[in-house]
Amino acid sequence: GYVGAGTVEFIVNQDGTFYFMEMNTRLQVEHPVTEAVTGLDLVAWQLQVASGNRLPMPQEAIARFGHAIEVRLYAEDPANNYLPSTGRLAAFGISPSRAPHCREDSGFAAGDEVSPYYDPMLSKIISHAPDRSRATHKLAANLRARDIAGVLTNRESLVAILESDEFASGETTTDFLDRYPQLLCLPVVAEPARERALIAATLGREAISQEAAAWNTIAPVGWRNISSVPQRADWSFTLSGETVDAAIVRWPEGGDAGLVAIRPSDPAAGWSGPVSGDSYRVDVLETIQPIESRVQRIRIRLSLNGLAREYTVSLDGDLAWVGDGIDSQTFRLLPRFADLDLAAAGGGPAAPVPGTVVSVEVATGDEVAEGQTLVVLEAMKMEHRITAAAVGVVDEVLVNPGDSVDAHQVLVTLQ
């Protein structure tokens, strides 16, 4: 028979009865919750038992303190059927001064690559407090303040769940997400806070460029001799599973003040029309010079219509993440001019993530219906069906079973 540490799972009914489910000959991924409320090191206990020693103390001697909650932070998009997300983690961490302390068990750090070959879990984050309500608020605040850039995660869904009235009431049965599916795509940052962060990203980026420019004592970045022509920066971000683009248009009145407006990101945005927007002023508080990292960072005070708030703006290539002490939000700077080669290349259904082609379900000349499966991919231990967005005819199949494909690689072209 088996001798060693193990985890026995039960399921509890509404009337308090409970039933055996399974036994695992190891610690479960949720063991930090038990460690938090007991103060015991279960990993050390497991090693002691495996070495032939007895448990350090009997069950009746174990006391429990407070309430603990664990969440799993995944590189996936819950609003799009939990689609995995791969890529380089430009940012992955938290400033201890910005959020309540929570235990974190993770094998990732900023600069690491999230590949398609393994489970997409990035971290386990565990809060512990005297009661469930405080543990919930502590964990939500910690998640909000985390800097995460480079991949999509389930962070917003976790925050939405933790901050929901349904979770607070204790209605967390096994069908919780079936009953409250809106929590998977609910924005947790209010629109005014998101807009202010976009403006902070724009002005912070320009302040960094200004300090690095050789001519910074002569003219501000983006200076023009026609004052009526505004400056603009276009950004994209993810909102409820969808990519949203926005243009930040501003009319400087001196180096650090002027008018600013948020407009739809289309070719004409900001280049004509009346000069109108919110009054702004930006003051640089601190420029943090990179030592080994390629990340540029600046702290600014942004005043909009007289209301001031401090932000930390970090840049890595076209990525920017902005923290205001409560939320950390990520934006991607869009190219100033369209890629004409890409636009001319055309396309078709593409791979959402890097993976391996399991099967090809169509051939050249086949007529396909909307929603019909064209190709099946395997990535991160999951199958992904690539379907036709509309009725059409297969023009060319570009992959074969067993092929490795990159994210956004076109798999089939349709007419």
N, C-alpha and C positions, 0 to 999 in steps of 0.2 A: 504494500500500500504506500500511498504518498505521505511523506513526512517533510513538512516545511511550511513556509508562510503561504497563505492563500486568501482569496477574497470570495465571500459567499454573497450572492445577489438575491434579493427578495423584491417582490412588487407588493405595494400596500394598497388595499382596497379602501373605498370611501368610509366603510364602517369600521376601519381599524384592523381588519384581518389582513394577514400577509401570507404570501405564497413563495416557495422556493423557485428561483429561475435557473441559476447556474452557479458553478464554482470554478474559479480560475486559480491556477497554481502560481500565483504571483500577486504583486500589488496592482491595484487598478490605477488608471490615470488620475482618478479623483482622490488618491490617498492624501494629498496636501490638506484637504478639508478636515480629515480626521486628525492630521498632525496639528492643524491650527487650533482646534477646539480642545485637544488633550495636551498639547505641548510636548508630545513624544515624537521621536525620530523613527518612523516605521521602516525606513530603508535600512537603518542600522540594525533594527530588530530582525529584519528578514535575513541579513547576513549572519547574525548571531545564530539564528535557528538553523540556517544552512550549514553552519560550522559544527552543529551538534550540540549547541548550548540550549538551555531552557530559556523561556521568556523571562525578561527582567522583572516583571511584576504580574500578579494575577488580575483578572478582569475587575474584580470588586475593588481593587485599589486604584483604578483609573478614574480620574475626575474629568469632567467636561466644563469648559468655560466659554460662554458667548456663542456666537453664530458665525459660520464661515460659508462663503459662496465662491465657487470656481467657475470661470468661463474659459472657453477655448477660443483663442484668436486665430482665425484661419485666413489664408490667402485665397478667398473665394468671394463670389458675388451672390448673396442670398436672393436678391431681387431678380436674378436671371438664372433661376434653377440651380443655384450653388455652383455656378461655372467657376472652375479654378482659375487663378490668376498667377502668371509667372513673370519673372523679370528680376532686375536688380533692386534691392532695398536701398534706395538713396538715403532714407531716414528710417530708423527703427529704435526708438528709445523714449525716455521720459526724463524731464528735469525734476530732481527730488523736491525742489522748492515750489513746483507748479501744481502738485497734486497730492492727495493723501497716499501714504505708503501702502502698497500691496505687494505680497510675495509674487515673484514671477519666475517660472521655470521655462527656459527657452534655450534653443540651440542656434538662434539667429542673432546677428548684429548688423548695424548699418554697413552697407557695402557687400553683404552676402547676396548670393543669387538663389532665388526660389525656382527650382527646376521642376519639370513635369514628371520626374521619375519617382517621387516620394509623396507621402501624405502631405497635404498643404497646411498642416497645423504649424503655426509660427510660435505660439506661446500658450502657456497656461497662466492665468492671472487669478490670484486668490486674495479675497478680502476677509478680514476677521474683525469683529466688533462685538460689543456687549449684547446686541440684539439684531434681529434680521433686518429691520428697517435701516439701521445705521450701517450695517454691512453692505446693504444694497446701494445706498447713496455713496458710500466710500468707493465701491467698485465702479459705479457709473462715472464718478468724477475722475477717477484714475484713467479710465478708458478714454474719456473725452480729451484729456490733456496729452495723450501720447502722440509723438511725432511719427507718422507712418507715411512714406512716400515711395512710389515706384511700382507698387502692386495694389490691387483692390483687396479689401478685407471685409470681414463681417462685423467690424467695429461698430458701425452705426446701428445695425440690427441688434447687437448686444445691448447697446445703450438704450435703444427704444424699448426693448423688453424690460430691462431693469427699471426704467422710469415709468412704466405703464401702470395704470391703476389695477389692471388685471393681475400683474405679477405681485404688486403690493398686497393685494387681497389674499394671496396664497393659492390662487386658482391655477397652480402649475402642474396639471395632470399631463399624462403622456400625449394627449391630443391638443396641447396648448396652442401650438402654431397652426394646427388645422382650424381651430376656433378663432384665432386672431392673426390671420395671414398678413394683415396690413402692417404688422410690426416688422416684417422683413424688408419693407421698402419705405419706412416712415422717416422723413428728414428729421434729424435731431438738433440741427443748428438752425435757428430762426433766420429768415431771409435778411433782415437788417444787419445781423451779425455777419452773415456770409458776405454781403455787399461791402461792409466796412473792411473785412479781411481781404477782399479782392483789391480794394483801393490801397490798402496797406502793402500788399504784395507788389503792386505797380510802383508806388512811391519808394518803397524800400529797395526794390531792384534798381530804380533810377538813382537813388542815393549811393548805392554801391558802385554803379557805373561812374557816377560823378567823381567819387573819391579816387577811382582808379584811372581816370582820364588825364592825359598829359596836359590838356588845355583847361583843366578845371578852374583855374584862376581867371580865365578869360571869358568863358561862356558856359552856361549850364548845358547838361546833356539834352539833346533834342532841340537846341535853340534854332529859331527861324527868324528871318527878317520880316516875315509877314505875320503879325501877331494874331490875325483873325483865323489862321490855320491851326487847329488844335493838335495836340499830341495824343496818341492812342496806343494801347496795348490790348491784345486779344488773348483771352484765357479760356481754357476748357476745364470742366470739373464734372464729377459724377453726382447725380442727384436722383435718388429713387431708382437706381439701376440704369438711368439714361445719361448720356453725355450731353452736357449743356455748354454752349459757348456764350461768352459775353465780352463786350468791348468796354474798356475803361478809357473815357475821353476826357481830356483836361485842357484847360486854358490857363497856363501859368501867368501869374502876376508877380514877377520876381522869382528868385530861385527856389523859395520854399513855401509859396502860397499861391492861391488862385481858385478857379472853379473846376469841379469835377462832376462827371455824370456817367451812369452805366447805361449802355445802349445795346441793342441786339448786335451780334457779331456778323454783320453783312458788309459787303465791299463799300457801301456808301456811308456806313456808320461813322459819324463824327467829322466827315470831311466838308460838310455843308450844313446850313441851317443856323438857327440863332445860337448865340453864346449863352448857355443857361446850364445851371447845375448847382451843386452844394458848394459852399465856400470851404476851403481846406487850408490847413497849415501843417507842415511836417517838420519835426525837429529830430535830428540825429542824437541819440543818447549814448550809443556805444557801437563801435565797429569791431567785431570779433574776427581777428585775422586767423585764417586757417593755418594749422601747423603741418599736419600730415594729410588731413582730409582735403578734398577738393571743394568742400562745402563752404560757401561764403555766408556770413551771418551778420545781421545788423539789428540793433534795437532802436525803435523810433517811437516818438509820441505823435500820434495823428489826431488832429482836431478837425471835426466835421461840424460845421455850423455852430462852432463854439464848444462842442462836447469832445473832450479829450480822452484818449485811451492809449495805453502803451502796447506795442506789438514787438515780437521777435520774428524777423523775416529771414528765412534760410533759403539759399539757392544752390542748386546742383544742376547745371545745364539748363534745360527748359522747365525743370520742376521747381516749384516754390512751395514751402509749407510755412504757415503763419500761425503763431500762437499768441493768444491774448490773455493767458493765465487761466482760462476756463476751457476753451476748445483749441485744438490744433487742426487746421484745415489745409488740404493740399490742392494745388492748382497746377496746370500745365500751360506754359506760354505757347501760343500758336505762332507759326511762321508768319512773318510780315507779308510775304507774297506766296501765292498758291504754287504748288509743285506741278508745273505744266506737263512734265514727263509722266508723273503718276496719273494725272487726270486723263492723259491720252492713252494710257495703257489698257484701260478697261478692266474688267474683272468679273467675278462671279462669287458663288458661295466659297467662303474661306475658313480656314482653321481658326477657331477662337483662341486656342492655346497650342503650344508645341505638343506633339504626340506622335503616335504610330497609327497608320491606317490599318484597321482591322478588316474592313471589307468595302468594296465598291458595289453599290446597288444598282447602277445604271450603266448604259453604254452609249456611245456616240449615235445620235439619231433618235434616241428614245424621247417620247413625249412624256413630260412630267407634270404633275398637278401641284398646286400650292400646298406646301407642308410635306411633300413626299420626301422620304429619306434618300439622299444621294450617296453619302459616304458615312461610314462609322469609324470614329477615332477612339483610341484609348489614351488617356492621360491622367496621371495622378490616381491610378487605380479605379477610374471611372470611365464608362463609355459615353461618348458624345455623338449624337446623331446630327449630321449636317443636312439641312433640309432646303428645299426650293422655296424662295420667298414668293414666287408667283408661277403661274402656268407658263410653260416654255418647252423648248426642244434642246436636248443636250448637244452642244456644238463640239466640245472636246472634253475628255476625261484626262486630267493631268497627273494622276497618281495611281499607284497600284497597291494591293494589299502588302503590308510589311514595310512600306515606305515610311521614313521619318519625315515629319513636316514641321515647319516653323509656324509660330503664331502669325495670323493674317495672310498666310500663303493661300493663294487661290487653288482650289481643288478641282472644280468643274466649271466650265464656261457654258452659259446658256444663251439661246437666242430668243 
